[in-house]
Amino acid sequence: MAGHSKWANVKHGKGVIDAKHGKFFSAWGHDITRATKWRAAI
């Protein structure tokens, strides 16, 4: 079975999941930054 590997199958799904996680945590970080700046302005 040349050319077949478990990693080849895993990386397709992993890319999708990693993109979702990255988007979520990036937005979360931006929210924290905005809240901090807003709080400092009060």
N, C-alpha and C positions, 0 to 999 in steps of 0.2 A: 504494500500500500504506500508506494512512494508519493510524497507530496501531501500526505494527510497528517494532520496533527491536531491535538486537542486545542492548542493555542490558536490555531487558525479559526476555530469555531468560537472560542471565547472572545477574541478581540473584536469581533463584529458587535456583539452585545455590549461589551465593555465600553466601547467608544460612545455608544448611545447613552449609557448610564452615566459615564464620566461627564458628558456634555450637560446632562440634566443637573448633576450635582454642582458642576462649575457655575452654571447659570444661577442656581438657587443661592449658593454661598456668596457669589459676587453681588447679587441684589441685596442680600442680608448685610454684607459689609457696607454697601452704599447707604443702607437705611441707618445703620449705626453711626456712620460718619455724619449724615445729615442731622440726626437727632443730637449728636454731640455739639455740632456747630450751632444748632438752634438753641440748645440749652445754654451755651456759652454767650449767646447774644442777649439773653434775658437779663 
